[in-house]
Each structure stands twice: as structure tokens, then as C-alpha cells.
Amino acid sequence: MILVAATANPGKLRELAALLADSEITLRSLADFAAAPAVNESGETFVANARLKAHAAAAHTGSPALADDSGLEVDALGGLPGVRSARFAADAGAGSGDAANLALLLSRLRGVPEAARTARFRCAVVVARPDGAELIADGTCEGRIAEAPRGSGGFGYDPVFLAPSLGRTFAELSAAEKDRVSHRARAIAALRPHLAAFLRSEE
């Protein structure tokens, strides 16, 4: 069974492939298809953005497509950066990319004590078929924000997201360790019991 991953993010693609590696599903990248459309992630929730991407990819490729939208919610910032996680610094005119996002986040949290630096990664996953049918699942991982980046793995906000049960940031974990506890892993785990039947019903 073919499932298209509607992402251009190599970190996300690797995680999704690992999380589905022991299934009967063959994951293909949207990059394998010519002229894939750019999607304006204009939704106000993670689910809304994932739906936009999944349905656009399914329509373009003619195959079922999986999209996720995920981000970081920091309690001391009222839930920011939230759905704007990837564009946090750009929205503030403070540059763009992972390094700029991390720098802005840490500057906004300067002086906030450890106990108040609680946060969570949240992920919504949508699988859409070309006929418009969809599956939706979500997952969260609670943690807190470190005072400085640590580790060289992962991507995005991983270097500052501490997993309390492990005492390390996501960027300090091996890929296998992260895949056991991450928000994306939990969303895929919630999806998996229903995924094969959903894909088969499209055949």
C-alpha cells in the first residue's frame, strides 16, 4: 500500500518512515512527484493545517497522503509559538529558520524560572484519500524549555525541549529514543490501528 508523506522536511520524513517501518505500507515522499503544489498553511489549528496539506497531496498524486502539523506550546508565552512555530522568528521580524526561532524563544523566556518553563510538543496527523475521506489523530509530549540549546540531533526546537523522564533534550536523544516518546510517535501510534483498513478501502 502506497502512502505519500506530504512534507519537504527531511527530519519529519525520517521520523515518519521509522514509525511506519514495520508496517505493510510503502511511504513515498511528495518530492518524488513533479510540480507538487505549495500549500498555504493558513489554518488556525494544527489539525486544520495538516488537513490542507494532506488533501492537497492526495489530489496531486492520486494516492492517499499523510500530513502532519506540529509545534511547540510554551505555557509562559500563553501557548506560543503554537501553529506559528516554524515562522516564529519571521513573524517577529527576527530572521528565519531554526536558529532564529530558538534565539527568539530563549530571549522571550529569559529570567523565567525552571518551574515555569513548562511546554509541550503537539502533533496532528491527517491521512487523506483522493476521494476526500480522512483519518485524524493527534499526540502530545510534555516537557520544559532548557535555558540553552543542548545536543546535535533532531531539528526545530529539539535542542531546547527537555523530556523530564529522560533528563535530556530531544536533540540529545538517539533517533530510536525520540521515536519512543515524541508527539509525532504518539500521533502515529493512535493512527496505526485504523490505517491499513482505511487505505485498503480506497483500493
N, C-alpha and C positions, 0 to 999 in steps of 0.2 A: 504494500500500500504506500502510495506516494503522499508525502505531506510537505508543503513548501513553507519554509521559515521566512516570514516576511520581515527580515531585518538585514541591515547592512553592517551591523555592529559585530565584529568578529568575536568579541568576548561573549556576547549573548548567543551567537551561533554555536560556539564551542560548548557552552553550558547546555543548551537545548539538545545538541547531538549526544552529549554524555548522558543526559537524563532519559533519553529515549533509546539508548544504545542496545538494550536487551529486549527491545520490542520487535514486532514484525513490521515496523514502519520504516520506510526509507525517507530520511529527511533530506530535502534539497534546499539550496539557498535561492533566494529571489535573484541573486546575482547571476544564476545560471540561465535566466530568461532575459532576452534582449528588451531594451526600452521599457524597463519596469517603471511605472509611474511614481513620481514623488507624491507623498501624501502629506497634506497639511494637518498636523496633529492639533486640531482646533478644539478638541473635546475638553470639557471641564473636569473629567474624572479619568482615572487610569483605564477603566472599562471602555469608556467612550473612545479613547484614542486607540486602544487595542482593536476595537471593532472596526474603526475606519481603516486601519492597516490590513487587517485580516480579509475583509470583504474586497478591498481594492486588489490585493494579491490574488485572491481566488478568481476574481473576474478577469484579471490579466493573464493568468497562467492556465485557467481551465481546470485547475486541481485544487483540492482542499488546502487551505493555508492556515498557518498558526502565526499569530502575532501576540506579542506581549507589550505591555506598557508598565513601566516600573519607576519607582523613585523613592526618595528619602523624605520622611516626615520628621521634623525636629520639633519637639514639644515647646522648647523655649522660644522658638520662632513662630509659634502659632500654626505649626504644621508645614511651614515652608521648608524646602523649596517645592515639595509635592509634585504635582503634574508638570511643573516647570523645571524639574531637576536638571535636565540636560541643558537648559537655557538660562540657568540661574544667574550666572555672571553676565551673560549677554543682555538679559533683560535689564540689568542694573548699570549697563554701560561700562562693565569692568572686564572686558575681554571675552573670550570664549574658550571652550574646551575644558577638559578635566582639571588641569592645574588651576585655571582661573576660578572654576567653581569651588574647588577645595579652599583656595585662598580666601574667597569671599565668605564662605561658610565659617571658616575659623575666625575671621575678623569679626563677624556678627556675634560669635559666641565668646569672644574674648572677655574674661572675667566671670563667666558663668561657671558656678561650682560644679564639680563632678556629678553630684547627686541630681542636678537639674539639667544634665546634658542628655536626657533620655531621648531616644529616637527609634524609628523603625523603618526598615525597607518594606515597601508594599509592591506587590506584583499582581496584575490582572492579565490573564491569558484568554484569548478568544481563538477558537478554531472555526473557520467559516468554510462552507461548501459553495461551489458555484451556483447552486440552486437557492442560496440565501439562508439555508439552515445554519445554526451556530451552536457551539458549546462554549460555556463561560466558566472559569474557575479563578480563584484568587488565593494568595498566600501572603503571610507577613512574617517578618523576623524582627524581634525586639532586641534593642541594644542601646548603646550610647555613643556619643561622639568623643573621640580622643582629642587631646589638646594639640597634637601634631601628627602628621602622617607617619605611618609605620608599615613596612613591608613593600614588596615589589611586585606582587601578583595582582590578579583581578583587574578591575577597571572602574571608572567612575569614582564614586565616593568610598570604594572599598578600603583605601588606606586610612580612613579616619573612623570607620564603623567598627566598634568593638563588639564582639559577640561575648557577652558576660560569662556564658557557660564554658567558653574556651579560653577566655583571658587574652585573646589576640584579636587583631583587626582582621577583616576579611582578606586584606592583601597579604597577611602573614600566613594564611591557611593554604594548604595544598588544594588543587582543584577538586580532589575527591572529598576532602573535608568540607569545603564550601558547598559542594553539591548535596551534602547530607543535611545541611541546616538552613540553606538560603531561602529567601522568599520565593524565588523562581522554582526551586526544587519542591517547595510545598505546594505551589500552584499546579505544577505538572503532576505531582502525586495525586492531587484532588481530581485532576482531569483524566488520568490514565484509565481508571476503571470503566470509563464510558467511551474512550477514544476509538478503539478498534471497531466497535459496533456502529459508531457514528460514521466512520469512514466507509465501512462495508455497505451501509445503507445507501451510499451515493453511487455504488457500482452498478 
